[in-house]
Amino acid sequence: MEIRKFFVGDVVQMRKVHPCGSDRWEVLRVGIDFRLRCLGCGRVIMLPRPRFERSVRKVVSSVHPLLGAAEKGGAARGAAAAEKAGEGGAL
């Protein structure tokens, strides 16, 4: 089983839709419990880690630079590396 890491500021898509109609949540706190804010209505909830990990369908956007680029197919990471290489040579 793959261990997934979550960071404060990540936006995740949950398996169940919230009563307001949105299935996207922003992670406000990580640890043994997760605090989440619904992006549809702003409701804040707390979930135990095991229930949160079962309920997450995917990470929509990540604030972690390497994980965010990996989710976009690596194209963003390749472009960023090319930019750094270009900036490093032109002092």
C-alpha positions in Angstrom: 0.0 0.0 0.0 1.3 3.4 -1.0 1.8 6.0 1.8 0.4 9.3 0.7 1.5 12.5 2.2 -0.8 15.5 2.6 0.2 19.1 3.4 -1.6 22.1 4.8 -3.1 24.0 1.8 -3.6 20.9 -0.4 -7.0 20.7 -2.1 -8.4 17.2 -2.2 -11.4 15.5 -3.9 -13.4 13.3 -1.6 -15.4 10.2 -2.5 -18.7 11.6 -1.1 -20.2 14.9 -2.2 -20.9 17.4 0.6 -24.6 18.4 0.9 -23.8 21.8 -0.6 -22.8 20.0 -3.8 -19.0 20.3 -3.6 -16.6 17.4 -3.3 -13.4 19.5 -2.9 -11.8 20.3 0.4 -8.8 22.4 1.5 -6.6 20.8 4.2 -6.2 23.1 7.1 -4.5 20.8 9.6 -2.6 17.5 9.3 -1.7 15.0 12.0 -3.6 12.3 13.7 -6.7 14.3 12.8 -7.3 16.3 9.7 -9.2 19.6 9.6 -10.8 20.4 6.3 -12.7 23.3 4.8 -15.4 22.7 2.1 -14.6 24.9 -0.9 -18.3 25.1 -1.7 -19.8 26.5 1.5 -16.8 27.0 3.9 -17.9 24.4 6.4 -15.0 23.2 8.6 -14.8 19.6 9.8 -12.3 17.3 11.5 -11.7 13.7 10.5 -9.5 11.0 12.0 -6.5 10.1 9.8 -7.7 6.6 8.8 -11.2 7.9 7.7 -9.6 10.8 5.9 -7.2 8.6 4.0 -10.0 6.2 3.0 -12.2 9.1 1.9 -9.8 10.9 -0.4 -10.2 10.2 -4.1 -7.3 12.3 -5.3 -5.2 15.4 -4.5 -6.5 18.1 -6.9 -3.7 20.6 -6.1 -0.7 20.4 -3.8 1.3 23.3 -2.2 4.3 21.0 -2.1 6.4 22.0 -5.1 7.6 18.5 -6.1 4.3 16.7 -5.5 2.3 19.4 -7.3 4.6 19.1 -10.4 4.5 15.3 -10.3 0.7 15.3 -10.5 0.8 17.4 -13.7 2.6 14.6 -15.5 6.1 16.0 -14.9 5.8 18.6 -17.6 5.9 21.4 -15.1 9.0 19.9 -13.4 10.8 19.6 -16.7 10.0 23.2 -17.6 11.1 24.5 -14.2 14.4 22.6 -14.5 15.0 24.0 -17.9 14.3 27.5 -16.6 16.8 27.1 -13.7 19.4 25.7 -16.1 18.9 28.8 -18.3 19.1 31.2 -15.4 22.1 29.6 -13.9 24.2 29.9 -17.0 23.4 33.6 -17.6 25.1 35.4 -14.7 
